[in-house]
Amino acid sequence: MSFRFPYLALDVETAGVNIEKVHVLQLSAVYDDGGPLGELATFNEVIAWPRITYGEEYAMNLNKKLLERAAKQDNVVTVGKAKLDFDRFLWDVQKDGKITVAGKNAAGFDLPILCNSVNGFFFRRFLRRVLDPGSMYTEEFDHIPTQGEINELIGRKPVSHDALDDCFDVVHAVRYKWRV
């Protein structure tokens, strides 16, 4: 099965929330073309920085395991390699055209942080529209719900703050609404 509108669920884990200053610690994506969940193309890399110049205590504590992996050089990449690998991944999953991004905070957080002067990603292949799962659930809530509230509604575990797990939360939320 393939979707009429395939999309890329995207999530990052960072050293803080200041969009202009923070470093990306983990970048993950799931390309959902409607295929079986276990066969969807995934991207997941932890980035090791020579030095983190800006961090916020809350985020640094939340992402302590990622920081420890980076310090040990345990299955991590440089930001330069992450950029190349991610670009290759995007071409592998969508050779013909542009990609719609989906994510719980993709438009206002993930994409701006990836493109800031610290991280330096550039996404010429992304469409300018973003699919936010929260906006799909306004009939079930009296507000635009968080991903955690959506997970509870559809029977998924709480948000883990692991970028790849969070991408799959988005995939499940979209598929639940699209009845896939």
C-alpha positions as CSV (number, residue, x, y, z in Angstrom):
1,M,0.0,0.0,0.0
2,S,1.2,3.5,-0.6
3,F,-0.1,6.8,0.6
4,R,-1.4,9.5,-1.7
5,F,0.6,11.9,0.5
6,P,3.7,10.2,1.9
7,Y,5.5,12.3,4.6
8,L,8.6,12.4,6.7
9,A,8.1,12.3,10.5
10,L,11.0,14.3,11.9
11,D,12.3,14.9,15.4
12,V,15.4,16.2,17.2
13,E,16.7,16.1,20.7
14,T,18.7,19.2,21.6
15,A,20.9,20.8,24.3
16,G,18.1,23.4,25.0
17,V,15.2,25.3,23.5
18,N,16.8,28.5,22.2
19,I,16.2,28.1,18.5
20,E,19.2,30.2,17.5
21,K,21.8,28.8,19.8
22,V,21.2,25.1,20.6
23,H,23.0,22.1,19.2
24,V,21.2,19.1,17.9
25,L,22.2,15.9,19.8
26,Q,20.0,13.4,17.9
27,L,18.3,13.6,14.5
28,S,15.7,11.0,13.5
29,A,13.2,10.6,10.8
30,V,10.7,8.0,9.5
31,Y,9.5,8.1,5.9
32,D,5.9,6.9,5.9
33,D,4.8,5.9,2.5
34,G,2.0,3.6,3.8
35,G,4.1,0.5,3.9
36,P,4.2,-1.9,6.9
37,L,5.4,-0.2,10.1
38,G,8.4,-2.5,10.5
39,E,9.6,-1.8,6.9
40,L,9.5,2.0,6.9
41,A,12.7,3.7,6.1
42,T,14.3,5.3,9.2
43,F,17.1,7.6,9.9
44,N,18.6,7.9,13.4
45,E,22.0,9.5,14.3
46,V,23.4,10.8,17.5
47,I,25.7,13.8,16.9
48,A,28.9,14.3,18.9
49,W,30.1,17.9,19.1
50,P,33.7,18.8,19.9
51,R,32.3,21.4,22.3
52,I,28.7,22.4,23.2
53,T,28.7,26.2,23.4
54,Y,25.1,26.6,24.7
55,G,23.0,24.3,26.8
56,E,20.1,24.5,29.2
57,E,20.0,22.4,32.4
58,Y,16.6,20.9,31.7
59,A,17.5,19.7,28.2
60,M,21.0,18.6,29.2
61,N,19.5,16.4,32.0
62,L,16.7,15.1,29.8
63,N,19.3,14.1,27.2
64,K,22.0,12.9,29.6
65,K,22.3,9.4,27.9
66,L,22.9,11.0,24.5
67,L,25.6,13.3,25.9
68,E,27.2,10.3,27.6
69,R,27.2,8.4,24.3
70,A,28.8,11.3,22.6
71,A,31.5,11.6,25.3
72,K,32.3,7.9,24.9
73,Q,32.2,8.2,21.1
74,D,29.7,5.3,21.2
75,N,28.0,5.0,17.8
76,V,28.0,8.8,17.1
77,V,28.7,11.0,14.1
78,T,29.9,14.5,13.5
79,V,27.4,17.1,12.5
80,G,29.1,17.2,9.0
81,K,28.6,13.5,8.6
82,A,25.0,13.7,9.9
83,K,24.3,16.4,7.2
84,L,25.7,14.1,4.4
85,D,23.9,11.0,5.7
86,F,20.6,12.8,6.1
87,D,20.8,14.2,2.6
88,R,21.5,10.8,1.2
89,F,18.6,9.3,3.2
90,L,16.2,11.9,1.8
91,W,17.3,11.2,-1.8
92,D,16.9,7.4,-1.1
93,V,13.3,7.7,0.1
94,Q,12.1,10.4,-2.3
95,K,14.0,10.8,-5.5
96,D,11.2,12.6,-7.4
97,G,10.3,15.8,-5.8
98,K,9.8,17.5,-2.5
99,I,9.0,16.0,0.9
100,T,6.3,17.0,3.4
101,V,7.6,17.0,7.0
102,A,5.4,15.9,9.9
103,G,6.1,16.4,13.6
104,K,4.8,17.4,16.9
105,N,6.9,20.6,16.9
106,A,8.5,20.4,13.5
107,A,7.5,23.9,12.1
108,G,8.3,26.0,15.2
109,F,11.2,24.0,16.7
110,D,12.8,21.1,14.9
111,L,13.3,22.7,11.5
112,P,14.4,26.1,12.7
113,I,16.9,24.5,15.1
114,L,18.3,22.3,12.3
115,C,18.8,25.3,10.1
116,N,20.3,27.6,12.7
117,S,23.9,28.9,12.4
118,V,25.1,26.3,14.9
119,N,23.8,23.2,13.1
120,G,23.7,24.5,9.6
121,F,21.3,22.0,7.9
122,F,19.7,23.2,4.6
123,F,16.6,21.6,3.3
124,R,15.8,22.7,-0.2
125,R,13.7,19.5,-0.8
126,F,11.2,20.1,2.1
127,L,7.8,21.6,1.2
128,R,6.9,24.7,3.1
129,R,3.9,23.1,4.7
130,V,4.1,20.8,7.8
131,L,1.8,18.2,9.0
132,D,1.3,18.6,12.8
133,P,-0.6,15.7,14.4
134,G,-2.0,17.9,17.1
135,S,-4.1,19.8,14.6
136,M,-5.6,16.6,13.4
137,Y,-7.1,15.9,16.9
138,T,-9.2,19.0,17.5
139,E,-12.5,17.0,17.5
140,E,-11.3,14.8,20.4
141,F,-10.0,17.7,22.6
142,D,-11.1,21.2,23.5
143,H,-7.6,22.4,22.6
144,I,-4.8,21.4,20.3
145,P,-3.3,18.4,22.1
146,T,0.2,17.5,22.9
147,Q,1.8,14.3,21.5
148,G,1.5,12.8,25.0
149,E,-2.2,13.4,25.0
150,I,-2.6,11.9,21.6
151,N,-0.5,8.9,22.6
152,E,-2.8,8.3,25.6
153,L,-5.9,8.6,23.4
154,I,-4.7,6.1,20.8
155,G,-3.2,3.7,23.4
156,R,0.5,4.4,23.0
157,K,3.1,4.8,25.8
158,P,4.1,8.3,27.0
159,V,6.5,10.3,24.9
160,S,10.0,9.0,25.5
161,H,12.1,11.9,24.3
162,D,14.1,9.6,22.1
163,A,13.9,11.2,18.6
164,L,13.2,7.9,16.7
165,D,10.5,6.8,19.2
166,D,8.9,10.2,18.9
167,C,8.9,9.9,15.1
168,F,7.0,6.7,15.4
169,D,4.6,8.4,17.8
170,V,3.8,10.8,15.0
171,V,3.5,8.0,12.4
172,H,1.0,6.2,14.7
173,A,-1.0,9.4,15.3
174,V,-1.2,10.2,11.6
175,R,-2.2,6.6,10.7
176,Y,-4.8,6.5,13.4
177,K,-6.5,9.6,12.0
178,W,-6.1,8.4,8.4
179,R,-7.4,5.0,9.5
180,V,-4.4,3.1,8.1
